[in-house]
Each structure stands twice: as C-alpha cells, then as structure tokens.
C-alpha cells in the first residue's frame, strides 16, 4: 500500500493516511446515494434562506411593515446563522459530521414550523433568528462531509454538483410561494418546514466521515466506511492504523497561527465580499425589478429563469474545475460576473436586462460551486468544519449588512443603476483576493 509505514513502538502495525487511501477508492453507487442525500440538504438550506425573501411582500402586508422592517426580517435568519456558524464547526468535530447534519435538519424543521404560527412581527423575527441558528449547521458541515466521502479524482467535480442544490432550492421555494400564494405566507412556511424530515434520509443513506472516525480513534468504523464506499474494492487490514493530519488539535486559535493565518484571512475576506455581491442583489431583486417596470409576478418569473440559468453554470464549472483547477475557474467566472453585473446595472432595454442577469446567474453561481469546494480543501481534518464555520460566519455578516443597507438605499430613493453598481463592486474585490489563495486541485485531504 502507498505511504504505509510501521507505527512507532509497534512493528506489527502499519499506518496509512486516510487521504492517500482515497486516491485508490473508485466512484461507486454509494457515493451517488450520498450525493443525492446531501444535494437535497443543500437545496433545503437554500429553500429556507430564500423562502422569507419570496414571502416578504405577503408578510409585509399582513403585519403592515415598511421596507426597513422587511429588510430586518430577512436579515433575522442571517443573524441566527451568524450566531450559530462558529458553534456548528465545533459540534461537528465533537459528535461527527453525520450527526451534526441530522441535528441541524431536525431542529430547523421544528423551529420553522412554529414560526408559521407567529402572531406578530416580533415573534416571527425571534423564531426566524432561532431557525437560522439551527439551519446553519447544514451549510457549515455538508460540503466538508461530502468531500470526506469522495475519491480524490472526483472530489472537485462532484462537490460543485452538490452546490447545484442551491438553484433547485430556490426554484422549490419559488414554486411553493406561487402555488400556495392564495393560502398566505403561513401555509408556505409550514410546507418549508417539512424539509426537516429529510434528516431520516441522511441517517439511512449517508455514512460518517472516515476522516473524522480515524481522528476520533474509531478505527474499525473508519475501515468499514471505506469498504462500504468502495463496495469492497478497498479493504484496509486490521493491522493498518488509519490516521489524519496530526499537526492540529482542532483548536480555533490554530486557524490564525502562522501556518494557516494568511489563507484563513483571505478566505474569510472572500466570503464576505462575494456574499455581499451576490446576496445584496438577490434579496432586493424583486423590488429592483419593479423599479424597472416589472410586476411582482413578472419578477418571480424573472427569478425562476435566473435560477434555471444557474444549473448549466454549475455543470460548466464542475467540468472545468476538474481539468483546470479551482483558482483559474473562479477568477474567470467571477470576472465574467463583474462584466455581466456592470451590464445589468447599466442596460437600457428589458431584453438586455434579462440577458445580462442570466449571464450573471450562470457565472456567479458556477463560481460559488467551485468556491464551496475550495474552502474545505484548505484545512486539515481537525480544522475543516471549523474553518468552514468561519467562512459561513463571514457570509452571514455580509448577508446581514447587505439587505439592510440596500433596503436603506431603496427606501431613500437610490437609483437602480447606483444600487446595482455598488453591489457589483464587491464582486470585483473578490477577484483580486482570490489570486492569493493556494491551489488545491489534485491534493489529498489532510
């Protein structure tokens, strides 16, 4: 076996890095089952994040809210995600990736269901905040968990496909909103909360990460998962001790020690600027489109078509990153997003408004898929979900600030052009930051 050596003090026992084992694991039906299960976890996360945006006009009418209050309500879930993001990384390190995802799904479902019966704005705001604390565990853990189940050769491509759950979640949320519109926002939120039942599928189809199992000293379980994922093609003998990167103890402060400080600061900054650029536009897109003369139903149709354009963006990014690596594709796709965003901000015709936004959806979401893959690869196993937690933390800071600040601009009469140009500036900064992050294509997870 490659990279196998005798363990110190015990000549009868050999050691092997889990990451090196996955160089030889074939892609099997077990991986595709995991992909399907975790794909819909990501779709449920997107559904939950977007459902409050799409139902906001209904809630505003019901509770007589102004645009600032609506912006704050949209931001409530992101405040909850901000509060929970750093904690879920530690939870996943303590109880395991799989259990953390199941706990996040189930608790989000219960809290979301209760929020559908909120009698007033303050209660709804509080419950949406709590649902954010619960739901963010899915985002923090899912990518890292999935990558720790995949063969090295297919890790980048399949991880980007997992990210395609985002437009599916958007479309499901939008479809539910349109379908249940006559019944009101409460019925829509009740349906949304049913996503928590997907925890049963994760429990049945998805194994625990063998990286986490090896790090937790659960050697028989780690060997069993590798055999399961490879459908018996890779068998680790009992005398072989599986191990992971042992230079880290999984402490938060290690993210900012010299070995990882530069990459941690860069990825946190990229998550902030990229999320602001994307989310600042998406949260107020229905309102901004109405400024350009589209009705609310037409705006929903516009968003649905945009979401459909995201799917080929993910497919293209998946195919390209498998061949050219993470950095080149992200730089290319975000640069194209900047051009599309500039066109979107300055177009004078409805036809160009559609075309430029579809290009923006294609390139920006393709870049998000690759970026979600890249983040988890930057860290050793004991710090992977913790590092991802900081990534989500930075995203949520942007998610909280962007809706409120864009809401203020809209409330005080900012033009469509000025608002979208400001949003687009954050995408340009993202390109400049990504240049300095190390490539991880073809490298085993540590």
C-alpha positions in Angstrom: 0.0 0.0 0.0 1.2 3.5 -0.8 2.5 5.6 2.1 2.3 2.8 4.6 4.8 2.6 7.3 5.3 0.9 10.6 3.9 2.6 13.6 6.5 3.8 16.2 6.9 1.3 19.0 4.8 -1.4 17.3 6.5 -3.1 14.4 3.4 -5.3 13.8 1.2 -2.3 13.0 1.4 -0.1 9.8 -0.1 3.3 9.3 -1.7 5.0 6.4 -3.1 8.4 5.7 -6.9 8.4 5.0 -6.4 11.0 2.2 -4.0 8.6 0.5 -6.5 5.8 0.7 -9.0 7.9 -1.2 -6.6 8.1 -4.2 -7.5 4.5 -4.9 -11.2 4.4 -3.9 -13.4 4.0 -7.0 -16.5 6.0 -7.6 -19.5 3.8 -6.8 -23.2 3.8 -6.3 -22.7 4.5 -2.6 -21.1 7.9 -3.5 -24.1 8.7 -5.7 -26.5 7.9 -2.9 -24.5 10.2 -0.6 -24.5 12.9 -3.3 -28.3 12.7 -3.7 -29.0 12.9 0.0 -26.6 15.8 0.7 -27.6 17.5 -2.5 -31.1 17.9 -1.1 -29.7 19.0 2.3 -28.1 21.9 0.4 -31.4 22.5 -1.5 -33.3 22.6 1.7 -30.8 25.2 3.1 -31.3 27.3 0.0 -35.1 26.9 0.3 -35.1 28.0 3.9 -32.9 31.1 3.1 -34.9 32.2 0.2 -38.5 31.5 1.4 -38.5 34.5 3.6 -37.4 36.7 0.7 -40.2 35.4 -1.6 -42.9 35.6 1.1 -41.7 39.0 2.4 -44.3 41.0 0.4 -47.1 38.8 1.9 -45.7 39.2 5.4 -45.3 43.0 5.0 -49.0 43.3 4.0 -50.1 41.1 6.9 -48.1 42.9 9.6 -48.1 46.4 7.9 -44.3 46.6 7.6 -42.2 49.2 5.8 -39.1 48.3 3.6 -36.7 48.8 6.5 -38.7 46.3 8.7 -38.8 43.8 5.8 -35.0 44.1 5.4 -34.5 43.5 9.1 -36.8 40.4 8.9 -34.9 39.0 6.0 -31.7 39.6 8.0 -33.1 37.8 11.1 -32.3 34.4 9.9 -28.8 35.5 8.9 -28.2 36.9 12.4 -29.1 33.5 13.7 -26.7 31.9 11.2 -24.0 34.3 12.3 -24.5 33.3 15.9 -24.6 29.5 15.1 -21.9 29.3 12.4 -18.8 29.1 14.6 -20.5 26.7 17.0 -21.5 24.1 14.4 -17.9 23.5 13.4 -17.1 22.5 16.9 -20.2 20.4 17.2 -19.3 18.5 14.0 -15.8 17.9 15.4 -17.2 16.6 18.7 -20.2 14.4 17.6 -19.3 13.7 14.0 -20.3 15.2 10.6 -23.4 13.0 10.1 -24.9 13.6 13.5 -24.4 17.3 13.2 -26.2 17.4 9.8 -29.1 15.4 11.2 -29.4 17.6 14.3 -29.3 20.7 12.2 -32.0 19.5 9.8 -34.4 18.2 12.6 -34.1 21.3 14.8 -34.5 23.7 11.9 -37.7 21.8 10.9 -39.3 22.2 14.3 -38.5 25.9 14.8 -39.5 26.8 11.2 -42.9 25.0 11.8 -43.5 27.0 14.9 -42.6 30.3 13.1 -45.5 29.7 10.7 -47.9 30.4 13.6 -46.2 33.6 14.9 -48.9 36.1 16.0 -46.8 39.2 15.4 -43.7 40.7 13.9 -41.5 40.4 17.0 -42.4 36.7 17.5 -41.7 35.9 13.8 -38.4 37.8 13.9 -37.3 35.9 17.0 -38.2 32.5 15.6 -36.6 33.2 12.2 -33.4 34.1 14.2 -33.6 30.8 16.0 -34.2 28.8 12.8 -31.0 30.4 11.4 -29.0 29.1 14.4 -30.4 25.7 13.7 -30.2 25.6 9.9 -26.6 27.0 9.5 -25.3 23.6 10.7 -26.2 22.2 7.3 -24.2 24.8 5.5 -21.1 24.5 7.8 -20.9 20.7 7.7 -22.4 19.4 4.4 -19.6 20.4 2.0 -16.8 19.2 4.3 -18.7 15.9 5.0 -19.3 15.2 1.3 -15.7 15.8 0.3 -14.5 13.5 3.0 -16.5 10.7 1.4 -15.3 11.2 -2.2 -12.4 9.7 -4.2 -9.7 12.3 -4.8 -10.1 12.2 -8.6 -13.8 13.2 -8.5 -13.8 15.4 -5.4 -13.9 18.7 -7.2 -16.4 17.9 -9.9 -18.9 16.2 -7.6 -18.6 18.8 -4.9 -19.6 21.5 -7.4 -22.6 19.4 -8.5 -23.6 19.3 -4.8 -23.7 23.1 -4.8 -26.3 22.9 -7.7 -28.8 22.2 -4.9 -28.9 26.0 -4.4 -30.9 26.8 -7.6 -33.1 23.7 -7.0 -33.9 25.0 -3.5 -34.6 28.5 -4.9 -37.0 27.0 -7.5 -38.7 24.9 -4.9 -39.1 27.9 -2.7 -40.4 30.0 -5.5 -42.7 27.3 -6.7 -44.1 26.8 -3.2 -44.7 30.5 -2.9 -46.6 30.8 -6.2 -48.5 27.5 -5.6 -49.6 28.4 -2.1 -49.9 32.2 -2.6 -53.7 32.2 -2.2 -53.3 30.4 1.2 -50.9 33.0 2.6 -47.4 33.0 3.9 -48.1 30.8 6.8 -49.0 27.8 4.6 -45.8 28.4 2.6 -43.7 28.3 5.8 -45.4 25.2 7.0 -44.5 23.4 3.8 -41.0 24.7 4.0 -40.5 23.3 7.5 -41.2 19.8 6.2 -37.7 19.8 4.9 -36.6 18.8 8.4 -37.9 15.3 7.7 -35.0 14.8 5.2 -32.9 14.0 8.3 -34.3 10.5 8.0 -32.8 10.1 4.5 -29.4 11.3 5.7 -29.5 8.9 8.6 -30.2 6.0 6.3 -28.1 6.8 3.2 -25.0 8.7 4.4 -22.2 7.1 6.4 -20.0 9.0 8.8 -16.8 10.5 7.5 -13.9 8.1 7.7 -11.5 11.0 8.3 -13.5 12.0 11.4 -13.7 8.4 12.5 -10.0 7.9 12.2 -9.3 11.1 14.1 -11.7 10.1 16.8 -9.9 6.7 17.2 -12.8 4.7 15.7 -10.6 2.5 13.5 -13.0 -0.4 12.8 -15.7 2.0 11.8 -13.4 4.0 9.6 -12.3 0.8 7.8 -15.9 -0.3 7.5 -17.0 3.0 5.8 -14.1 2.8 3.3 -15.1 -0.7 2.4 -18.8 0.4 2.1 -18.0 3.4 -0.1 -15.7 1.3 -2.4 -18.2 -1.6 -2.4 -15.5 -3.9 -1.2 -12.8 -2.8 -3.7 -10.6 -1.2 -1.0 -10.1 -3.2 2.2 -8.0 -1.9 5.0 -6.5 -4.7 7.1 -7.0 -4.6 10.9 -3.3 -4.1 11.5 -3.3 -0.9 9.4 -3.8 2.2 11.5 -5.6 5.0 9.6 -4.6 8.5 10.5 -5.1 12.1 9.5 -3.1 15.3 9.8 -1.7 15.3 13.3 -0.2 18.7 13.4 -3.5 20.3 14.5 -5.5 19.7 17.7 -8.7 21.3 16.3 -8.5 24.5 18.3 -10.0 27.6 16.9 -6.8 29.7 17.5 -4.9 27.4 15.1 -6.7 29.0 12.2 -4.8 32.2 12.9 -1.4 30.8 13.7 1.4 31.5 11.1 0.8 28.2 9.1 -2.8 29.0 8.3 -3.3 32.7 9.2 -2.8 34.0 5.6 -5.2 31.5 4.0 -7.8 32.0 6.8 -7.8 35.8 6.5 -8.1 35.6 2.7 -10.9 33.0 2.6 -12.9 35.0 5.3 -12.5 38.2 3.2 -13.5 36.4 0.0 -16.6 35.0 1.7 -17.6 38.5 2.9 -17.1 40.3 -0.4 -18.5 37.5 -2.6 -21.6 37.0 -0.4 -22.3 40.8 -0.3 -22.0 41.0 -4.1 -24.4 38.1 -4.6 -26.8 38.4 -1.7 -27.1 42.2 -1.9 -28.7 41.7 -5.3 -30.8 38.6 -4.7 -32.6 39.9 -1.5 -33.9 43.0 -3.2 -34.1 41.7 -6.8 -38.0 41.7 -6.8 -38.1 45.3 -5.7 -35.3 46.4 -8.0 -37.1 44.7 -10.9 -40.3 46.5 -10.0 -38.3 49.8 -10.3 -37.7 48.8 -13.9 -41.4 48.3 -14.6 -41.9 44.5 -13.9 -44.9 43.4 -11.8 -44.4 41.2 -8.8 -45.5 38.0 -10.7 -43.2 39.0 -13.6 -40.4 39.4 -11.1 -40.9 35.9 -9.7 -40.8 34.6 -13.3 -37.6 36.5 -13.9 -36.0 35.0 -10.8 -37.1 31.5 -11.8 -35.5 31.8 -15.2 -32.3 33.1 -13.5 -32.3 30.1 -11.2 -32.5 27.8 -14.3 -29.5 29.6 -15.8 -27.5 28.7 -12.6 -27.7 25.0 -13.3 -25.7 25.0 -16.5 -23.3 27.4 -14.7 -22.6 24.7 -12.1 -22.3 22.0 -14.7 -19.7 24.1 -16.7 -17.8 25.0 -13.5 -17.7 21.3 -12.4 -16.4 20.1 -15.8 -13.8 22.9 -16.0 -12.5 22.8 -12.4 -11.9 19.0 -12.8 -9.5 19.9 -15.7 -8.0 23.3 -14.8 -8.2 23.6 -11.0 -10.0 25.8 -8.6 -8.2 29.2 -9.0 -8.4 29.7 -12.8 -12.1 28.8 -13.0 -13.1 31.1 -10.0 -11.1 34.0 -11.4 -12.6 33.5 -14.8 -16.2 33.1 -13.6 -16.2 35.9 -11.1 -14.5 38.3 -13.7 -17.3 37.4 -16.1 -19.8 38.0 -13.3 -18.4 41.5 -12.9 -18.9 42.2 -16.6 -22.4 40.8 -16.5 -23.2 42.8 -13.4 -22.0 46.0 -15.0 -24.2 45.3 -18.0 -27.1 44.5 -15.7 -26.6 47.9 -13.8 -26.4 50.0 -17.0 -28.7 48.3 -19.5 -31.5 50.4 -21.0 -33.6 47.6 -22.5 -35.7 44.9 -20.9 -34.1 42.3 -23.3 -30.6 43.2 -22.2 -31.8 43.2 -18.6 -32.8 39.6 -19.0 -29.6 38.5 -20.9 -27.2 40.2 -18.5 -28.8 38.8 -15.4 -28.8 35.3 -16.9 -25.1 35.7 -17.6 -24.6 36.9 -14.0 -26.5 33.9 -12.7 -24.5 31.5 -14.8 -21.1 32.7 -13.9 -21.6 33.8 -10.3 -23.2 30.6 -9.1 -20.7 28.5 -11.1 -18.0 30.3 -9.1 -19.9 29.7 -5.8 -19.9 26.0 -6.5 -16.1 25.9 -7.0 -15.6 28.2 -4.0 -17.6 25.9 -1.7 -15.3 23.1 -2.8 -12.1 25.1 -2.4 -12.8 26.3 1.2 -12.9 22.8 2.8 -9.7 21.7 1.0 -7.7 24.5 2.5 -7.7 22.9 6.0 -6.6 19.7 7.7 -9.4 17.4 9.0 -9.5 18.7 12.7 -10.0 22.2 11.4 -12.0 21.6 8.3 -15.5 22.3 9.7 -14.2 25.0 12.0 -12.6 26.8 9.0 -15.8 26.3 7.1 -17.7 27.8 10.1 -15.6 31.0 9.8 -16.4 31.1 6.0 -20.1 30.9 6.7 -19.7 33.5 9.5 -18.2 36.0 7.0 -21.0 35.2 4.5 -23.6 35.8 7.2 -22.1 39.2 8.2 -22.5 40.2 4.6 -26.0 38.7 4.5 -27.0 40.8 7.5 -25.5 44.1 6.3 -26.4 43.9 2.6 -30.2 43.6 2.9 -30.4 46.4 5.5 -28.1 48.8 3.7 -29.6 48.1 0.3 -33.0 48.5 1.9 -32.0 51.9 3.2 -30.8 52.9 -0.3 -34.1 51.7 -1.8 -36.1 53.5 0.9 -34.3 56.8 0.3 -34.7 56.7 -3.5 -31.4 55.3 -4.7 -31.5 54.7 -8.4 -31.4 51.1 -9.9 -28.0 51.9 -11.5 -26.3 53.2 -8.4 -27.6 50.4 -6.2 -26.5 47.6 -8.6 -23.2 49.2 -9.3 -22.4 49.3 -5.6 -23.3 45.6 -5.3 -21.1 44.8 -8.3 -18.1 46.5 -6.8 -17.8 43.8 -4.1 -17.5 41.1 -6.9 -14.5 42.9 -8.3 -12.8 43.0 -5.0 -13.4 39.2 -4.7 -11.4 38.6 -7.9 -8.4 40.4 -6.5 -8.4 38.5 -3.3 -8.8 35.0 -4.9 -5.5 35.5 -6.7 -3.6 35.0 -3.5 -5.2 31.7 -2.3 -3.2 28.5 -2.9 -4.5 25.9 -5.5 -5.7 22.6 -4.1 -6.5 20.6 -7.2 -5.2 17.0 -7.1 -4.1 17.2 -3.5 -5.3 14.7 -0.9 -7.3 15.9 2.1 -5.1 16.0 5.2 
